[in-house]
Amino acid sequence: MYNFDAKQVKSDLVTWIQNYFKENASTQTKAVIGISGGKDSSIVAALCVQALGKERVYGVLMPQGVQHDLNVSQELIAHLGIRHSIINIKDSVDALLSAVKQGGLEANKQALINTPARIRMTVLYAVSAVVNGRVANTCNLSEDWVGYSTKYGDAAGDFSPMAQLTVAEVKQVGRELNLPAIFIDKVPEDGLSGLTDEDNLGFTYDVLDRYIRTGICEDGAIKEKIDKLHQYNLHKLKPMPCYR
């Protein structure tokens, strides 16, 4: 049976973030975090506040037009007491896709999904340059395992506190941080189709987490799907290949 000591891991994560900033930044450098209102960005932000103090954490809210759950992100900002900016990416996304169309190409589903994520990361690095920051990656092991992230979009960043934690483990750390349940248990959506992440994946994170940690998955079809997604998306986790 796999045991996870959330209290110890939370403490280790805080120390790890402190050490990263000591080794890679000045005493004034801030952690810059894209705040979506979901568990991952909320928990990373809370970890950074514990590690660095709220004065050194900067949140960036990046709706694409009207975002129905933007209030959750604003509640997190208020709860943590951190400075923030709201930067709407709709005009940037529309302009880029319009330019692609003028170039003779029609954006397909993949472009519509990945382009906003990559523009958001561009925004985070622009803000980071302005406020003297390091961009936090907020991906977790479960999402990375099956490639549920955008290369050079939300998969990018300067430091990644939760890359080795499953969804279940991330939630346990969130509870150790005493975050309100709304920031831990909010059901993640893709923001486009109205579907949840689990709807899009075709299996639950509970099933995925168990398979990652124990190798057990009773449903053969789901096991095969997870294995295929993992193999197909490994390129997102590896350095860019180069000829030697």
Secondary structure as UniProt FT lines:
FT   HELIX           6..24
FT   TURN            27..28
FT   STRAND          30..34
FT   HELIX           39..52
FT   HELIX           54..56
FT   STRAND          57..61
FT   TURN            68..69
FT   HELIX           70..80
FT   STRAND          83..86
FT   HELIX           90..102
FT   TURN            103..104
FT   HELIX           109..131
FT   STRAND          133..136
FT   HELIX           141..145
FT   TURN            146..147
FT   TURN            151..155
FT   TURN            161..164
FT   HELIX           167..176
FT   TURN            177..178
FT   HELIX           181..185
FT   HELIX           197..201
FT   HELIX           205..214
FT   HELIX           220..232
FT   HELIX           234..236
//
